Amino acid sequence: MTTRKHKTKMLALEAVAGDRDLMKALMKEALQEVLEGEMTEFLGAAPGERTEGRTGYRAGYYSRNLVTRIGKLELRVPRDRNGEFSTALFERYARSEKALVSALAEMYVQGVSTRKVKAITEELCGHSFSASSISSINKRLDAALERFANRHLEEEYPYLILDARYEKVREDGVIVHRAVQIAIGINWEGQRQVLAVELANRESQSSWKDFLVRLKERGLSGVEFVVSDDHAGLKKAIREVLTEAAWQRCYVHFLRNTLDYLPRKADDDCLQELRWIYDRRDIQEANRDLAAWIGKWQGKYPKLVDWVETNIGETLTFYRLPRAHHKHMKSTNMLERLNEEIKRRTHVVRIFPNADSCLRLVRALCVETHEAWLEDSRYLNMMLLAEQKKEALRLAA
């Protein structure tokens, strides 16, 4: 049991270790709550509370720095009018820094399990906190994440990638699956950005339409190319909301779907040759290879060939883009990798106590990824697309 608990804490710590600023903010908020809680206990009353048991009054704060392994934290230490209040936080912190960091990380990953956080902080800090004071830490984090989720999108995003994954959430005592919808955009600077992270009851045309409409209300514009899987509701929502954009069906999902039309012991060369079509230089080469593939395999796998011939055109839209963009924009792999990272972190929680805790964790992880992408050099050279558009306009004229 001890080993399992230690492993859980280590996984939790790993889940936030990649975002230094977020970890510092979380730790500062939690330690500030410790100080406020100690003062409340010392005085026998919360700020502004009228009670017969009060033994004194607050008299402002003084600043004190706490040096930690993740950086210097500036804390506001409360004073009382008689100058009698003192805190052992700094000494306790020095003795239990590693355990406290792990506890904060677990608090972050476990979401709104305030009872569990209360027990952990009480054990580590020697102080009992109310559920409301612990919840206030989450509320502050929620406010920051909400600002990110509602920020106005000032620039254009010619490329948009959409996908969803499912997480288990407990609602009214019943475990349900909720769809986590995510949008990634690439701007004209060639930078990747997480544009939206929302929770829906399920993937449907209406939920995806609401998701895209909300994006447009926040300023999404200039979308020319959208990549997603073949979800029927998502396709309809894209056609309805992003009317000017070309749609690319993820070729990886498409190749997985081909297995439904093949016998279990099918010839490996059949799918390998189909996969090669996506590595051609242009659409002319791809169509020539496709015609050859159809001719070769029609007799052996007629069901597969008929299905491919009907649907493969949706997966070849990427050939209208600059060649250097093909490998990045022919699939949702960019977003799939983010989803895998989310899955690795949410696996620690397994079942979220409610929808808010689920959205909090996923958004926090997406903010971490978003900020890392902004620090990277450009992902794509979008000048290639701009030059291609300019040339197309010249020829049209």
PLY file of the C-alpha trace (Angstrom):
ply
format ascii 1.0
element vertex 397
property float x
property float y
property float z
element edge 396
property int vertex1
property int vertex2
end_header
0.00 0.00 0.00
2.84 2.39 0.89
4.50 1.72 -2.46
1.26 2.42 -4.30
0.77 5.73 -2.47
4.35 6.74 -3.20
3.92 5.88 -6.87
0.72 7.98 -7.03
2.48 10.98 -5.55
5.44 10.61 -7.90
3.11 10.46 -10.91
1.29 13.50 -9.61
4.53 15.41 -9.18
5.58 14.45 -12.68
2.26 15.79 -14.00
3.10 19.34 -12.99
6.88 19.36 -12.98
6.99 20.45 -16.62
5.37 23.82 -15.91
7.58 25.76 -13.48
5.45 28.91 -13.40
2.24 26.99 -12.75
3.91 24.95 -10.02
5.22 28.13 -8.35
1.77 29.72 -8.52
0.13 26.65 -7.01
2.69 26.43 -4.22
2.46 30.13 -3.42
-1.35 29.96 -3.22
-1.25 26.90 -0.97
1.41 28.30 1.37
-0.47 31.61 1.58
-3.54 29.62 2.61
-1.46 27.95 5.35
-0.45 31.35 6.71
-4.01 32.68 6.62
-5.27 29.54 8.30
-2.71 29.82 11.07
-3.68 33.45 11.73
-7.39 32.54 11.78
-6.69 29.81 14.33
-4.49 32.14 16.41
-7.14 34.88 16.56
-10.10 32.53 16.74
-11.82 34.36 13.88
-11.63 34.68 10.12
-11.16 38.11 8.49
-14.22 40.26 9.19
-15.84 37.54 11.33
-17.63 38.60 14.50
-17.28 36.03 17.24
-17.11 36.00 21.04
-14.06 33.76 20.88
-11.89 36.32 19.06
-8.58 36.95 20.87
-7.18 39.75 18.71
-7.28 41.58 15.39
-5.31 41.54 12.15
-2.92 44.39 11.37
-1.82 43.96 7.78
1.08 41.98 6.39
4.80 41.97 5.93
6.65 40.31 3.07
9.01 37.38 3.45
10.74 35.37 0.76
10.91 31.61 0.80
13.60 30.05 -1.40
12.53 26.73 -2.87
13.88 24.37 -5.48
11.42 25.78 -8.01
12.31 29.39 -7.33
11.84 32.21 -4.82
8.31 32.71 -3.48
7.29 36.07 -2.01
4.73 35.45 0.71
2.59 37.91 2.68
2.84 37.01 6.36
-0.12 38.31 8.41
0.42 40.47 11.53
-1.77 40.93 14.59
-2.13 44.21 16.49
-0.23 42.97 19.54
2.62 41.52 17.50
2.21 38.11 19.11
1.52 35.96 16.05
4.37 33.83 14.71
4.40 31.05 12.16
6.42 27.89 12.05
5.62 27.47 8.36
9.10 28.33 7.12
10.79 25.87 9.46
8.22 23.17 8.74
8.58 23.82 5.03
12.36 23.42 5.17
11.93 20.04 6.85
9.21 18.71 4.57
9.72 20.48 1.23
9.75 17.31 -0.85
6.62 15.95 0.80
4.80 19.27 0.48
5.66 19.59 -3.22
4.33 16.07 -3.74
1.17 16.89 -1.83
0.56 20.03 -3.85
1.15 18.09 -7.04
-1.30 15.43 -5.90
-3.81 18.15 -4.99
-3.42 19.57 -8.49
-3.86 16.22 -10.22
-6.63 14.91 -8.00
-8.76 17.98 -8.68
-11.49 18.93 -6.20
-11.10 16.14 -3.67
-10.99 18.68 -0.85
-11.35 16.06 1.89
-8.22 14.30 0.66
-6.27 17.55 0.31
-7.37 18.55 3.82
-5.95 15.32 5.24
-2.66 15.72 3.35
-2.08 19.36 4.32
-3.06 18.66 7.92
-0.55 15.84 8.13
2.24 17.87 6.53
1.65 21.28 8.07
0.14 20.39 11.43
-2.88 22.55 10.69
-6.47 21.72 9.87
-8.08 23.53 6.93
-11.72 23.86 6.06
-13.06 22.51 2.78
-13.88 26.09 1.76
-10.29 27.30 2.20
-8.96 24.37 0.19
-11.58 24.94 -2.50
-10.49 28.57 -2.76
-7.13 27.38 -4.12
-8.94 25.57 -6.91
-11.16 28.59 -7.53
-8.14 30.81 -8.12
-6.73 28.26 -10.53
-10.12 28.03 -12.24
-10.16 31.79 -12.71
-6.78 31.72 -14.47
-7.83 28.82 -16.67
-11.12 30.51 -17.47
-9.26 33.60 -18.66
-7.23 31.40 -20.97
-10.34 29.62 -22.24
-12.20 32.88 -22.92
-9.34 34.96 -24.32
-10.01 36.86 -27.52
-8.27 35.42 -30.58
-6.61 38.44 -32.14
-4.97 36.84 -35.18
-5.93 34.55 -38.04
-5.41 30.80 -37.95
-5.33 29.36 -41.49
-4.88 25.81 -40.16
-7.19 24.22 -37.59
-7.00 20.71 -36.08
-9.96 19.28 -34.15
-10.35 16.15 -32.07
-11.95 14.81 -28.90
-11.17 12.21 -26.28
-13.30 10.78 -23.49
-12.79 10.89 -19.73
-14.69 9.18 -16.92
-16.62 11.53 -14.64
-18.82 10.76 -11.64
-22.19 12.50 -11.79
-24.94 11.89 -9.22
-23.23 8.69 -8.15
-23.04 7.36 -11.71
-19.85 7.08 -13.77
-20.31 8.59 -17.23
-18.06 9.39 -20.18
-17.62 13.02 -21.15
-16.09 14.27 -24.40
-13.12 16.62 -24.07
-13.12 18.72 -27.27
-9.85 20.40 -28.26
-8.88 22.78 -31.06
-5.32 23.56 -32.15
-4.60 26.41 -34.55
-1.54 27.41 -36.55
-1.20 31.14 -37.18
0.56 32.98 -39.99
3.74 33.03 -37.90
3.74 29.24 -38.10
3.16 28.82 -34.36
0.94 26.16 -32.86
-1.55 27.27 -30.23
-4.23 25.55 -28.17
-7.31 27.59 -29.02
-10.04 25.86 -27.03
-10.66 23.05 -24.54
-14.28 22.30 -23.67
-16.29 19.50 -22.08
-19.43 18.10 -23.74
-21.84 15.33 -22.83
-20.91 13.59 -26.07
-19.64 14.22 -29.57
-22.54 15.31 -31.74
-23.27 17.80 -34.47
-24.81 20.19 -31.95
-21.94 19.95 -29.45
-19.32 20.47 -32.17
-21.35 23.30 -33.70
-21.56 25.04 -30.31
-17.82 24.53 -29.87
-16.98 26.10 -33.26
-19.51 28.92 -32.90
-17.98 29.82 -29.55
-14.54 29.87 -31.18
-15.79 32.29 -33.82
-17.40 34.46 -31.17
-13.99 34.68 -29.51
-12.49 35.93 -32.78
-11.48 32.83 -34.74
-11.04 33.89 -38.37
-9.13 33.14 -41.53
-9.49 29.35 -41.32
-8.62 27.82 -44.69
-7.90 24.19 -43.86
-9.38 21.92 -41.17
-8.14 18.46 -40.16
-10.26 16.01 -38.17
-11.42 12.42 -38.09
-14.54 11.24 -39.90
-17.00 11.85 -37.07
-20.32 12.59 -38.81
-21.43 15.31 -36.39
-18.07 17.05 -36.54
-18.04 17.00 -40.36
-21.49 18.59 -40.51
-20.53 21.23 -37.96
-17.40 22.14 -39.94
-19.41 22.51 -43.15
-22.00 24.65 -41.38
-19.73 26.95 -39.36
-16.44 27.05 -41.30
-18.00 27.33 -44.74
-14.89 28.63 -46.53
-12.46 26.02 -45.18
-11.28 22.88 -46.99
-11.62 19.70 -44.95
-8.95 17.00 -44.59
-9.97 13.63 -43.23
-7.15 12.23 -41.09
-5.44 9.61 -43.22
-4.27 7.65 -40.14
-7.85 7.15 -38.98
-8.79 6.28 -42.57
-6.15 3.54 -42.78
-7.35 2.12 -39.47
-10.88 2.00 -40.87
-9.69 -0.11 -43.82
-9.27 -3.05 -41.45
-13.07 -3.28 -41.26
-13.13 -4.25 -44.96
-10.34 -6.83 -44.94
-10.23 -10.45 -43.84
-8.13 -11.13 -40.76
-5.29 -12.74 -42.76
-5.07 -10.11 -45.48
-1.97 -9.47 -47.56
0.24 -6.90 -45.80
1.37 -5.45 -49.13
-2.17 -4.25 -49.84
-2.28 -1.73 -46.99
1.39 -0.85 -47.30
0.93 0.16 -50.93
-2.17 2.16 -50.00
-0.17 3.95 -47.31
2.51 4.91 -49.86
-0.06 7.00 -51.76
0.17 9.59 -49.00
3.90 10.10 -49.59
3.64 11.18 -53.23
4.91 14.58 -54.36
1.57 15.86 -55.65
-2.02 14.85 -56.33
-1.22 13.70 -59.87
1.29 11.13 -58.61
-1.11 10.08 -55.87
-3.95 9.52 -58.34
-1.72 7.47 -60.64
-0.65 5.25 -57.74
-4.24 4.96 -56.59
-5.38 3.79 -60.02
-2.61 1.20 -60.05
-3.53 0.04 -56.55
-7.21 -0.34 -57.50
-6.31 -2.37 -60.56
-4.03 -4.66 -58.57
-6.31 -5.42 -55.62
-9.84 -5.16 -57.06
-10.10 -8.87 -57.72
-8.75 -10.03 -54.36
-10.39 -7.49 -52.01
-13.37 -5.99 -53.88
-15.15 -4.79 -50.72
-12.10 -2.86 -49.55
-11.33 -1.39 -52.97
-14.90 -0.16 -53.46
-14.87 1.50 -50.03
-11.46 3.12 -50.60
-12.43 4.37 -54.06
-15.53 6.01 -52.59
-13.88 7.66 -49.58
-10.18 8.23 -50.19
-10.69 11.60 -51.86
-11.46 13.13 -48.43
-7.99 12.15 -47.25
-6.10 13.70 -50.18
-7.11 17.33 -49.60
-3.68 18.05 -48.09
-2.11 17.85 -51.55
-3.39 21.38 -52.22
-1.00 22.67 -49.52
2.72 23.39 -49.91
4.65 20.13 -49.98
6.59 20.98 -46.81
3.25 21.07 -44.92
2.00 17.68 -46.10
3.38 15.47 -43.34
2.06 17.82 -40.64
-1.39 18.51 -42.04
-2.55 15.19 -43.48
-3.48 13.80 -40.07
-4.51 14.81 -36.56
-1.27 13.36 -35.16
-0.26 16.70 -33.66
-3.41 16.71 -31.54
-3.25 12.96 -30.96
0.14 13.44 -29.27
-1.39 16.03 -26.96
-4.26 13.67 -26.20
-1.80 10.93 -25.33
-0.08 13.26 -22.88
-3.46 14.14 -21.37
-4.29 10.45 -21.08
-1.00 9.77 -19.30
-1.83 12.42 -16.70
-5.56 11.75 -16.27
-4.81 8.05 -15.78
-3.56 9.05 -12.32
-7.06 10.23 -11.44
-8.93 7.48 -13.36
-12.43 8.72 -12.44
-12.97 12.44 -11.87
-15.21 13.39 -8.95
-17.08 15.85 -11.18
-16.92 17.60 -14.55
-15.23 20.72 -13.16
-12.24 18.78 -11.87
-11.88 17.04 -15.22
-11.95 20.27 -17.19
-9.57 21.92 -14.71
-6.87 19.30 -15.13
-7.15 18.99 -18.92
-7.13 22.74 -19.40
-4.12 23.12 -17.12
-2.20 20.54 -19.12
-3.21 22.24 -22.37
-2.04 25.62 -21.05
1.29 24.00 -20.24
1.56 22.70 -23.81
0.36 25.99 -25.30
3.03 27.99 -23.46
5.75 25.53 -24.45
4.72 25.87 -28.10
4.87 29.65 -27.89
8.46 29.40 -26.69
9.43 27.14 -29.60
10.56 28.34 -32.97
7.93 28.28 -35.70
6.39 24.91 -36.45
5.65 25.61 -40.13
6.96 28.09 -42.66
3.68 29.80 -43.53
5.36 31.99 -46.14
5.08 28.95 -48.40
1.29 29.06 -48.13
1.21 32.83 -48.63
3.34 32.55 -51.77
1.19 29.71 -53.08
-1.96 31.80 -52.61
-0.34 34.77 -54.32
0.63 32.62 -57.29
-2.90 31.18 -57.54
-4.36 34.70 -57.61
-1.89 35.73 -60.33
-2.83 32.77 -62.52
-6.54 33.37 -61.94
-6.15 36.96 -63.10
0 1
1 2
2 3
3 4
4 5
5 6
6 7
7 8
8 9
9 10
10 11
11 12
12 13
13 14
14 15
15 16
16 17
17 18
18 19
19 20
20 21
21 22
22 23
23 24
24 25
25 26
26 27
27 28
28 29
29 30
30 31
31 32
32 33
33 34
34 35
35 36
36 37
37 38
38 39
39 40
40 41
41 42
42 43
43 44
44 45
45 46
46 47
47 48
48 49
49 50
50 51
51 52
52 53
53 54
54 55
55 56
56 57
57 58
58 59
59 60
60 61
61 62
62 63
63 64
64 65
65 66
66 67
67 68
68 69
69 70
70 71
71 72
72 73
73 74
74 75
75 76
76 77
77 78
78 79
79 80
80 81
81 82
82 83
83 84
84 85
85 86
86 87
87 88
88 89
89 90
90 91
91 92
92 93
93 94
94 95
95 96
96 97
97 98
98 99
99 100
100 101
101 102
102 103
103 104
104 105
105 106
106 107
107 108
108 109
109 110
110 111
111 112
112 113
113 114
114 115
115 116
116 117
117 118
118 119
119 120
120 121
121 122
122 123
123 124
124 125
125 126
126 127
127 128
128 129
129 130
130 131
131 132
132 133
133 134
134 135
135 136
136 137
137 138
138 139
139 140
140 141
141 142
142 143
143 144
144 145
145 146
146 147
147 148
148 149
149 150
150 151
151 152
152 153
153 154
154 155
155 156
156 157
157 158
158 159
159 160
160 161
161 162
162 163
163 164
164 165
165 166
166 167
167 168
168 169
169 170
170 171
171 172
172 173
173 174
174 175
175 176
176 177
177 178
178 179
179 180
180 181
181 182
182 183
183 184
184 185
185 186
186 187
187 188
188 189
189 190
190 191
191 192
192 193
193 194
194 195
195 196
196 197
197 198
198 199
199 200
200 201
201 202
202 203
203 204
204 205
205 206
206 207
207 208
208 209
209 210
210 211
211 212
212 213
213 214
214 215
215 216
216 217
217 218
218 219
219 220
220 221
221 222
222 223
223 224
224 225
225 226
226 227
227 228
228 229
229 230
230 231
231 232
232 233
233 234
234 235
235 236
236 237
237 238
238 239
239 240
240 241
241 242
242 243
243 244
244 245
245 246
246 247
247 248
248 249
249 250
250 251
251 252
252 253
253 254
254 255
255 256
256 257
257 258
258 259
259 260
260 261
261 262
262 263
263 264
264 265
265 266
266 267
267 268
268 269
269 270
270 271
271 272
272 273
273 274
274 275
275 276
276 277
277 278
278 279
279 280
280 281
281 282
282 283
283 284
284 285
285 286
286 287
287 288
288 289
289 290
290 291
291 292
292 293
293 294
294 295
295 296
296 297
297 298
298 299
299 300
300 301
301 302
302 303
303 304
304 305
305 306
306 307
307 308
308 309
309 310
310 311
311 312
312 313
313 314
314 315
315 316
316 317
317 318
318 319
319 320
320 321
321 322
322 323
323 324
324 325
325 326
326 327
327 328
328 329
329 330
330 331
331 332
332 333
333 334
334 335
335 336
336 337
337 338
338 339
339 340
340 341
341 342
342 343
343 344
344 345
345 346
346 347
347 348
348 349
349 350
350 351
351 352
352 353
353 354
354 355
355 356
356 357
357 358
358 359
359 360
360 361
361 362
362 363
363 364
364 365
365 366
366 367
367 368
368 369
369 370
370 371
371 372
372 373
373 374
374 375
375 376
376 377
377 378
378 379
379 380
380 381
381 382
382 383
383 384
384 385
385 386
386 387
387 388
388 389
389 390
390 391
391 392
392 393
393 394
394 395
395 396
